[in-house]
Amino acid sequence: MKFDFWRSLGLVIAVALTLGILLTVLERLVYIYSLLAVLSPWLGGGVVLGIVLIASGSCWWGIRALGFWRPQRPRSAPQVSTDRAIAADQNLQALQQQVNQIQDQVARQALLDQSSDLRQSLTNPAFKLVIFGTGSAGKTSLVNALLNLSSAAQVGEVAVTMGTTLFGEIYQQVQLPGLAATLDLVDCPGILESGAAGQQRGEIARDLATTADLLLFVIDHDLTQSEFATLTALLELGKRSLLVLNKIDLYAKTDWQILQAHLQTRTQSWLDPADVVAIAAHPQPRTLEDGQAFYPQPRLQPLLERISGILTRDGHSLIADNVLQRSQQLSETARHLLQTQRQAQANQVIERYQWLVVGVVFSTPLPVIDLLATAAINAQMITELAKIYGCEITLDQAKELAASLSKTMASLGLIKGVVRLITTAISVTIVGHLVRATVQAVTAAYLTRIAGYSFVTYFSQNQDWGDGGIAEVVEQQFQLNRREQFMQQFIKEAIQRALT
């Protein structure tokens, strides 16, 4: 341990002074008592006690006034489920705004339908229990056992996903014993099967798993490496899961208990030990002494009790979490579609203006260094690009941005470099005024292209050039648009447009 000399010295001095003051005060109190006790011991004691109470009250008031002590107010318990539901609702509203901007009608309608389903999950929550795992683990046996516990009248509509039972089924409004609410039971196809068809079913199963409010990951042995990787990936997505060890009727009791404890240890970083449950969904028949077959009842009680506890305690929160997570995934999909759409629109705008610049500059040649600074046509291009990305700027602001970009190009030596590059590439058969006009026209088109895509980066980043600033963005676009094959085709098309 380190010894802080000055702090310790200060503490010793403070203690000594405190003791000195206390001894002095005590001595004065004894002296006062001795004077008054001659008249009456009760009078002396009362006066001394009054002095002590007044001094203590004064000290207490001083401590409160100086703010050295403040009573802690009891904190109300946070309404987690309500907060999650609000966050999910807000995310769905933001998703709606994104989807409204998507022009692809098929993609927009698909996102609207999924968004509507998620909103329905918030307003009329139906808990979704997804059964997931390899086909050999007894996953379907568990589904059948759970359905058998629910009377036929209580099982609602059976919705087949992807058009075939090979791709999963959804049993709606299933009422299980001990559960107050009904739930939707989803039977996923098996995972980790061989062949192209097996891989396809596995992908569909994973997609269904991501829709779960509670996921039952069914195994019948220790987790394989592939199963462990699949489970951890789902847990990292935030899926509330139970690891269900099935077929324990095939083990001696001590053996499956050891295996269950081992699984709890392997998954302790992600799962509560109580979330590793042992069951027998379809126990093997036994032969009695008289030769008759005995069919034991499924052992599902530990699983039902765990599901009931989770539903009672966290049901609404899990539904809200699931809606929030899935709405975020839809937002990412919508963002990608919107980005692709905007990029296509920006490409059209840039190509239109780069070829428009060719005709304007070829007919009225300008000093190359002023091509972007003085051409209002580039400012108009900037305003159109801003509108595509939802940024409102005025024409004057666009001119300022164009001038700033032009200065950056000049400071980088980019304009002169482009002139040399294009002059070398243009045919020597074009002479005199045509050489100068053609070089300037093609250069103007090329610089307009670089400017356009530089501003695409700027607007797509919410009017931010990024850490490297405008110079880095311009340099990057120049490098992306200087490939030899592209330059030859670009110059060829620009000359054709200039001379026709």
C-alpha positions as CSV (number, residue, x, y, z in Angstrom):
1,M,0.0,0.0,0.0
2,K,1.2,3.5,-0.8
3,F,1.7,5.9,2.1
4,D,0.4,9.5,1.3
5,F,2.6,11.5,3.8
6,W,0.9,14.9,3.4
7,R,-2.7,13.5,3.5
8,S,-1.9,11.5,6.6
9,L,-0.2,14.4,8.3
10,G,-3.3,16.6,7.6
11,L,-5.5,13.9,9.0
12,V,-3.5,13.7,12.2
13,I,-3.5,17.5,12.6
14,A,-7.3,17.6,12.0
15,V,-8.0,14.8,14.6
16,A,-5.7,16.6,17.1
17,L,-7.5,19.9,16.6
18,T,-10.9,18.3,16.9
19,L,-9.9,16.5,20.1
20,G,-8.5,19.8,21.5
21,I,-11.7,21.6,20.8
22,L,-13.8,18.9,22.3
23,L,-11.7,18.8,25.4
24,T,-11.9,22.6,25.7
25,V,-15.7,22.5,25.3
26,L,-16.0,19.6,27.8
27,E,-13.9,21.6,30.3
28,R,-16.2,24.6,29.9
29,L,-19.3,22.5,30.3
30,V,-17.9,21.0,33.5
31,Y,-17.0,24.4,34.8
32,I,-20.6,25.8,34.1
33,Y,-22.1,22.7,35.7
34,S,-19.9,23.1,38.8
35,L,-21.0,26.8,39.3
36,L,-24.7,26.0,39.0
37,A,-24.6,22.7,40.9
38,V,-23.9,24.7,44.1
39,L,-27.4,26.1,43.8
40,S,-29.1,23.0,42.3
41,P,-27.7,19.9,40.5
42,W,-30.9,19.8,38.4
43,L,-30.3,23.4,37.3
44,G,-26.7,22.7,36.3
45,G,-27.6,19.6,34.3
46,G,-30.5,21.3,32.5
47,V,-28.3,24.3,31.5
48,V,-25.5,22.0,30.2
49,L,-28.0,19.9,28.3
50,G,-29.6,23.0,26.8
51,I,-26.2,24.2,25.7
52,V,-25.4,20.8,24.1
53,L,-28.7,20.7,22.2
54,I,-28.3,24.3,20.9
55,A,-24.8,23.7,19.8
56,S,-25.8,20.4,18.1
57,G,-28.7,22.0,16.3
58,S,-26.5,24.9,15.1
59,C,-24.0,22.5,13.7
60,W,-26.7,20.5,12.0
61,W,-28.2,23.6,10.4
62,G,-24.8,24.7,9.2
63,I,-24.1,21.4,7.6
64,R,-27.5,21.5,5.8
65,A,-27.0,25.1,4.7
66,L,-23.6,24.4,3.3
67,G,-24.9,21.5,1.3
68,F,-22.7,18.8,2.9
69,W,-25.7,16.6,3.4
70,R,-28.8,16.2,1.4
71,P,-31.5,13.6,1.9
72,Q,-31.8,11.1,-1.0
73,R,-35.2,11.0,-2.5
74,P,-36.6,7.6,-3.2
75,R,-36.3,6.7,-6.9
76,S,-39.3,5.3,-8.7
77,A,-38.8,2.0,-10.5
78,P,-38.2,2.7,-14.3
79,Q,-41.1,1.6,-16.5
80,V,-38.8,-0.4,-18.8
81,S,-41.6,-2.1,-20.8
82,T,-43.3,1.2,-21.4
83,D,-40.1,2.8,-22.6
84,R,-39.4,0.0,-25.0
85,A,-42.9,0.2,-26.4
86,I,-42.6,3.9,-26.9
87,A,-39.2,3.4,-28.6
88,A,-40.6,0.8,-30.9
89,D,-43.6,3.0,-31.8
90,Q,-41.2,5.9,-32.6
91,N,-39.1,3.7,-34.7
92,L,-42.1,2.5,-36.6
93,Q,-43.1,6.2,-37.3
94,A,-39.6,6.9,-38.6
95,L,-39.8,3.8,-40.7
96,Q,-43.1,5.1,-42.2
97,Q,-41.4,8.3,-43.3
98,Q,-38.6,6.3,-44.9
99,V,-40.9,4.0,-46.7
100,N,-43.0,6.8,-48.1
101,Q,-40.0,8.0,-50.0
102,I,-39.4,4.7,-51.8
103,Q,-40.6,4.8,-55.4
104,D,-40.5,1.0,-56.1
105,Q,-44.1,0.1,-55.5
106,V,-43.5,-3.6,-54.8
107,A,-40.7,-2.9,-52.3
108,R,-42.7,-0.1,-50.7
109,Q,-45.8,-2.2,-50.3
110,A,-43.8,-5.1,-48.8
111,L,-42.3,-2.8,-46.2
112,L,-45.6,-1.3,-45.4
113,D,-47.2,-4.7,-44.9
114,Q,-44.4,-5.7,-42.5
115,S,-44.5,-2.4,-40.7
116,S,-48.3,-2.8,-40.3
117,D,-47.8,-6.3,-38.8
118,L,-45.3,-4.9,-36.3
119,R,-47.7,-2.1,-35.2
120,Q,-50.4,-4.7,-34.8
121,S,-48.0,-6.6,-32.5
122,L,-47.8,-3.5,-30.3
123,T,-51.5,-2.8,-30.2
124,N,-52.7,-6.4,-29.9
125,P,-49.8,-8.3,-28.6
126,A,-49.6,-12.0,-29.4
127,F,-46.6,-13.8,-27.9
128,K,-44.6,-15.7,-30.5
129,L,-42.9,-18.9,-29.4
130,V,-40.5,-20.3,-32.0
131,I,-39.2,-23.9,-32.0
132,F,-35.7,-24.0,-33.6
133,G,-33.0,-26.6,-34.0
134,T,-31.9,-29.7,-36.0
135,G,-34.6,-32.0,-37.3
136,S,-33.0,-35.0,-35.4
137,A,-33.2,-33.3,-32.0
138,G,-36.9,-33.9,-31.7
139,K,-38.1,-30.4,-32.6
140,T,-41.2,-31.6,-34.3
141,S,-41.9,-34.0,-31.4
142,L,-41.9,-31.0,-29.0
143,V,-44.3,-29.1,-31.3
144,N,-46.7,-32.0,-31.4
145,A,-46.4,-32.5,-27.6
146,L,-47.2,-28.9,-27.0
147,L,-50.2,-29.0,-29.4
148,N,-51.5,-32.1,-27.7
149,L,-51.6,-30.3,-24.4
150,S,-53.9,-27.7,-26.0
151,S,-57.4,-28.8,-26.9
152,A,-58.3,-28.8,-30.5
153,A,-60.8,-26.1,-30.0
154,Q,-58.1,-23.8,-28.6
155,V,-55.8,-24.2,-31.5
156,G,-56.5,-21.4,-34.0
157,E,-55.6,-21.1,-37.7
158,V,-52.6,-23.0,-39.0
159,A,-50.6,-20.8,-41.3
160,V,-48.0,-22.5,-43.5
161,T,-45.1,-20.3,-44.3
162,M,-43.4,-20.4,-47.7
163,G,-46.2,-22.6,-49.1
164,T,-45.0,-25.9,-47.7
165,T,-44.6,-27.6,-44.3
166,L,-41.0,-28.2,-45.2
167,F,-40.6,-24.5,-44.7
168,G,-42.3,-24.2,-41.3
169,E,-45.8,-23.8,-39.9
170,I,-47.4,-21.3,-37.6
171,Y,-50.1,-22.5,-35.1
172,Q,-52.0,-19.5,-33.9
173,Q,-53.9,-18.9,-30.6
174,V,-52.4,-22.0,-28.9
175,Q,-53.5,-22.2,-25.2
176,L,-51.0,-24.1,-23.1
177,P,-51.6,-25.4,-19.5
178,G,-50.6,-22.9,-16.9
179,L,-50.5,-19.9,-19.3
180,A,-53.1,-17.2,-19.0
181,A,-52.6,-15.9,-22.6
182,T,-52.7,-17.7,-25.9
183,L,-49.6,-17.7,-28.1
184,D,-48.5,-18.3,-31.7
185,L,-46.4,-21.4,-32.0
186,V,-43.9,-21.4,-34.9
187,D,-42.4,-24.7,-36.1
188,C,-39.2,-24.0,-38.0
189,P,-37.6,-26.3,-40.6
190,G,-34.5,-28.1,-39.4
191,I,-31.1,-26.4,-39.5
192,L,-27.6,-27.7,-40.4
193,E,-28.9,-30.1,-43.0
194,S,-26.7,-31.1,-46.0
195,G,-27.4,-30.2,-49.6
196,A,-28.6,-27.0,-51.3
197,A,-32.2,-27.6,-50.2
198,G,-31.1,-28.2,-46.6
199,Q,-29.1,-24.9,-46.6
200,Q,-32.1,-23.1,-48.0
201,R,-34.4,-24.5,-45.3
202,G,-31.7,-23.5,-42.7
203,E,-31.7,-19.9,-43.9
204,I,-35.5,-19.8,-43.7
205,A,-35.4,-21.2,-40.2
206,R,-33.0,-18.5,-39.1
207,D,-35.2,-15.8,-40.6
208,L,-38.2,-17.2,-38.6
209,A,-36.0,-17.4,-35.5
210,T,-35.4,-13.6,-35.7
211,T,-39.2,-13.0,-35.4
212,A,-39.4,-14.8,-32.1
213,D,-40.4,-13.2,-28.8
214,L,-39.1,-16.3,-27.1
215,L,-36.9,-18.9,-28.9
216,L,-36.7,-22.6,-27.9
217,F,-33.4,-24.0,-29.2
218,V,-33.8,-27.8,-29.1
219,I,-30.9,-30.2,-28.9
220,D,-30.6,-33.9,-27.8
221,H,-26.9,-33.9,-26.9
222,D,-24.0,-31.6,-26.1
223,L,-23.9,-28.5,-28.4
224,T,-21.9,-29.1,-31.5
225,Q,-19.6,-26.3,-32.7
226,S,-22.1,-25.4,-35.5
227,E,-25.1,-25.4,-33.1
228,F,-23.1,-23.3,-30.6
229,A,-22.2,-20.8,-33.2
230,T,-25.8,-20.6,-34.4
231,L,-27.1,-20.1,-30.8
232,T,-24.6,-17.4,-29.9
233,A,-25.4,-15.5,-33.1
234,L,-29.1,-15.5,-32.2
235,L,-28.3,-14.5,-28.6
236,E,-26.1,-11.6,-29.9
237,L,-29.1,-10.4,-31.9
238,G,-30.9,-10.0,-28.5
239,K,-33.2,-13.0,-28.9
240,R,-34.5,-14.2,-25.5
241,S,-33.9,-18.0,-25.7
242,L,-34.2,-21.2,-23.8
243,L,-31.8,-24.1,-24.5
244,V,-34.0,-27.2,-24.4
245,L,-32.2,-30.6,-23.8
246,N,-34.6,-33.1,-25.3
247,K,-34.7,-37.0,-25.2
248,I,-33.5,-37.3,-21.6
249,D,-35.5,-40.5,-21.4
250,L,-32.6,-42.1,-23.4
251,Y,-30.1,-41.2,-20.6
252,A,-29.7,-42.4,-17.0
253,K,-30.8,-39.6,-14.7
254,T,-27.3,-38.9,-13.4
255,D,-26.0,-38.7,-17.0
256,W,-28.6,-36.2,-18.3
257,Q,-28.2,-34.1,-15.1
258,I,-24.4,-34.0,-15.7
259,L,-25.0,-33.0,-19.3
260,Q,-27.5,-30.3,-18.3
261,A,-25.0,-28.9,-15.8
262,H,-22.3,-29.0,-18.5
263,L,-24.6,-27.0,-20.9
264,Q,-25.3,-24.5,-18.2
265,T,-21.6,-23.9,-17.8
266,R,-20.9,-23.6,-21.5
267,T,-23.7,-21.0,-22.0
268,Q,-23.3,-19.1,-18.7
269,S,-22.0,-16.0,-20.6
270,W,-25.3,-15.7,-22.4
271,L,-28.0,-17.7,-20.6
272,D,-29.3,-17.9,-17.0
273,P,-28.8,-21.5,-15.8
274,A,-32.5,-21.7,-15.3
275,D,-32.9,-21.2,-19.1
276,V,-31.2,-24.6,-19.8
277,V,-34.2,-27.0,-19.4
278,A,-34.3,-30.8,-19.7
279,I,-37.4,-32.5,-21.2
280,A,-38.6,-35.6,-22.9
281,A,-41.0,-34.6,-25.7
282,H,-41.7,-38.1,-27.0
283,P,-40.4,-40.7,-24.6
284,Q,-39.6,-44.1,-26.0
285,P,-42.2,-46.9,-25.2
286,R,-41.2,-49.4,-22.6
287,T,-42.0,-53.1,-22.5
288,L,-43.7,-54.2,-19.3
289,E,-43.2,-57.6,-17.6
290,D,-46.3,-59.0,-19.2
291,G,-44.9,-58.0,-22.6
292,Q,-47.3,-55.1,-23.2
293,A,-45.9,-51.7,-24.5
294,F,-46.1,-48.8,-22.1
295,Y,-46.1,-45.3,-23.6
296,P,-44.9,-42.7,-21.0
297,Q,-46.3,-39.2,-21.0
298,P,-44.1,-36.4,-22.3
299,R,-42.0,-34.7,-19.6
300,L,-42.6,-31.0,-20.3
301,Q,-43.4,-29.5,-16.9
302,P,-40.0,-27.8,-16.3
303,L,-40.3,-26.2,-19.7
304,L,-43.9,-25.0,-19.2
305,E,-43.0,-23.6,-15.8
306,R,-40.1,-21.6,-17.3
307,I,-42.1,-20.3,-20.2
308,S,-44.9,-19.3,-17.8
309,G,-42.5,-17.4,-15.6
310,I,-41.0,-15.6,-18.5
311,L,-44.3,-14.7,-20.0
312,T,-45.7,-13.4,-16.6
313,R,-42.6,-11.3,-15.8
314,D,-41.3,-10.2,-19.2
315,G,-43.9,-10.9,-21.8
316,H,-44.8,-7.4,-22.8
317,S,-41.2,-6.3,-22.7
318,L,-40.1,-9.1,-24.9
319,I,-42.8,-8.3,-27.5
320,A,-41.7,-4.6,-27.4
321,D,-38.1,-5.6,-27.7
322,N,-38.9,-7.8,-30.7
323,V,-40.9,-5.1,-32.5
324,L,-38.1,-2.6,-31.9
325,Q,-35.4,-4.9,-33.2
326,R,-37.4,-6.0,-36.3
327,S,-38.4,-2.4,-37.0
328,Q,-34.7,-1.4,-36.9
329,Q,-34.0,-4.2,-39.4
330,L,-36.8,-2.9,-41.7
331,S,-35.4,0.6,-41.3
332,E,-32.0,-0.6,-42.5
333,T,-33.6,-2.3,-45.5
334,A,-35.6,0.8,-46.3
335,R,-32.4,2.9,-45.9
336,H,-30.6,0.7,-48.3
337,L,-33.4,0.9,-50.9
338,L,-33.7,4.6,-50.4
339,Q,-29.9,5.0,-50.8
340,T,-30.0,2.9,-54.1
341,Q,-32.9,4.9,-55.4
342,R,-31.2,8.3,-54.6
343,Q,-27.9,7.1,-56.1
344,A,-29.7,6.2,-59.4
345,Q,-31.5,9.6,-59.4
346,A,-28.2,11.4,-58.7
347,N,-26.5,9.5,-61.5
348,Q,-29.1,10.8,-64.0
349,V,-28.8,14.4,-62.7
350,I,-25.0,14.3,-63.0
351,E,-25.0,12.8,-66.4
352,R,-27.6,15.3,-67.7
353,Y,-25.6,18.3,-66.4
354,Q,-22.2,17.0,-67.5
355,W,-23.3,16.7,-71.1
356,L,-25.2,20.0,-70.9
357,V,-21.9,21.7,-69.8
358,V,-20.2,20.3,-72.9
359,G,-22.5,22.2,-75.3
360,V,-22.4,25.4,-73.2
361,V,-18.6,25.6,-72.9
362,F,-17.9,24.5,-76.4
363,S,-20.0,27.3,-77.8
364,T,-18.6,29.9,-75.4
365,P,-15.1,28.9,-74.2
366,L,-14.0,30.1,-70.7
367,P,-10.8,30.1,-68.8
368,V,-10.6,26.5,-67.4
369,I,-9.9,27.6,-63.8
370,D,-13.2,29.4,-63.7
371,L,-15.4,26.7,-65.1
372,L,-17.1,25.7,-61.9
373,A,-16.9,29.1,-60.1
374,T,-18.8,31.0,-62.9
375,A,-21.1,28.5,-64.4
376,A,-24.6,28.8,-62.9
377,I,-25.4,25.5,-64.4
378,N,-23.3,23.7,-61.8
379,A,-25.0,25.5,-59.0
380,Q,-28.4,24.3,-60.4
381,M,-27.0,20.8,-60.4
382,I,-26.1,21.1,-56.8
383,T,-29.6,22.3,-55.8
384,E,-31.1,19.3,-57.6
385,L,-28.8,16.9,-55.9
386,A,-29.6,18.5,-52.5
387,K,-33.3,18.0,-53.2
388,I,-32.8,14.3,-53.9
389,Y,-31.1,13.8,-50.5
390,G,-33.7,15.9,-48.7
391,C,-31.4,18.9,-48.1
392,E,-32.9,22.4,-48.7
393,I,-30.4,24.9,-50.0
394,T,-30.8,28.1,-52.0
395,L,-29.3,28.9,-55.3
396,D,-26.9,31.4,-53.7
397,Q,-25.7,28.7,-51.3
398,A,-25.2,26.3,-54.2
399,K,-23.1,28.9,-55.9
400,E,-21.0,29.3,-52.8
401,L,-20.5,25.5,-52.6
402,A,-19.5,25.4,-56.2
403,A,-17.0,28.2,-55.8
404,S,-15.5,26.4,-52.7
405,L,-15.2,23.2,-54.6
406,S,-13.6,25.0,-57.6
407,K,-11.0,26.6,-55.2
408,T,-10.3,23.2,-53.7
409,M,-9.7,21.7,-57.2
410,A,-7.4,24.5,-58.1
411,S,-5.4,24.2,-54.8
412,L,-5.0,20.4,-55.5
413,G,-3.7,21.1,-59.0
414,L,-6.6,19.0,-60.2
415,I,-7.9,21.3,-62.9
416,K,-4.5,21.6,-64.6
417,G,-4.0,17.9,-64.3
418,V,-7.3,17.1,-65.9
419,V,-6.6,19.6,-68.8
420,R,-3.2,17.8,-69.5
421,L,-4.9,14.4,-69.2
422,I,-7.7,15.3,-71.7
423,T,-5.4,17.3,-74.1
424,T,-3.2,14.2,-74.4
425,A,-6.1,11.9,-75.1
426,I,-7.9,14.1,-77.7
427,S,-7.0,13.4,-81.3
428,V,-4.4,15.7,-82.9
429,T,-6.6,16.0,-86.0
430,I,-8.6,18.6,-84.1
431,V,-6.7,21.9,-84.5
432,G,-6.9,25.5,-83.6
433,H,-10.0,26.8,-82.0
434,L,-11.5,23.3,-82.0
435,V,-8.7,21.9,-79.9
436,R,-9.0,24.6,-77.2
437,A,-12.8,24.6,-77.3
438,T,-13.0,20.8,-77.2
439,V,-10.5,20.4,-74.4
440,Q,-12.4,23.0,-72.3
441,A,-15.7,21.4,-73.0
442,V,-14.6,17.9,-72.2
443,T,-12.7,19.2,-69.1
444,A,-15.8,21.1,-67.9
445,A,-17.9,17.9,-68.3
446,Y,-15.3,15.8,-66.4
447,L,-15.0,18.4,-63.6
448,T,-18.7,18.6,-63.4
449,R,-18.9,14.9,-62.9
450,I,-16.3,15.0,-60.1
451,A,-18.1,17.9,-58.5
452,G,-21.5,16.1,-58.8
453,Y,-20.3,12.9,-57.1
454,S,-18.4,14.9,-54.5
455,F,-21.7,16.6,-53.6
456,V,-23.4,13.2,-53.5
457,T,-21.0,12.2,-50.8
458,Y,-21.6,15.6,-49.0
459,F,-25.4,15.4,-49.1
460,S,-25.6,11.7,-48.3
461,Q,-23.6,12.4,-45.1
462,N,-26.1,15.1,-44.0
463,Q,-24.1,17.9,-45.5
464,D,-20.8,16.8,-43.9
465,W,-17.6,16.4,-45.8
466,G,-16.3,13.9,-43.3
467,D,-13.1,13.9,-41.3
468,G,-10.8,14.4,-44.3
469,G,-12.8,17.5,-45.5
470,I,-13.7,18.6,-49.0
471,A,-10.2,17.9,-50.3
472,E,-10.2,14.2,-49.5
473,V,-13.7,13.7,-51.0
474,V,-12.6,15.5,-54.3
475,E,-9.4,13.5,-54.5
476,Q,-11.3,10.3,-53.9
477,Q,-13.8,11.0,-56.7
478,F,-11.0,11.9,-59.0
479,Q,-9.3,8.6,-58.4
480,L,-12.6,6.7,-58.9
481,N,-13.2,8.4,-62.2
482,R,-9.7,8.3,-63.8
483,R,-9.6,4.7,-64.9
484,E,-8.2,4.5,-68.4
485,Q,-11.1,2.6,-70.0
486,F,-13.6,4.9,-68.5
487,M,-11.7,8.1,-69.5
488,Q,-11.5,6.9,-73.1
489,Q,-15.2,6.2,-73.3
490,F,-16.0,9.5,-71.5
491,I,-13.9,11.6,-73.8
492,K,-15.2,9.9,-76.9
493,E,-18.8,10.5,-75.9
494,A,-18.0,14.1,-74.9
495,I,-16.4,14.9,-78.2
496,Q,-19.3,13.5,-80.1
497,R,-21.7,15.6,-78.1
498,A,-19.5,18.7,-78.6
499,L,-19.1,18.3,-82.4
500,T,-22.7,17.4,-83.2
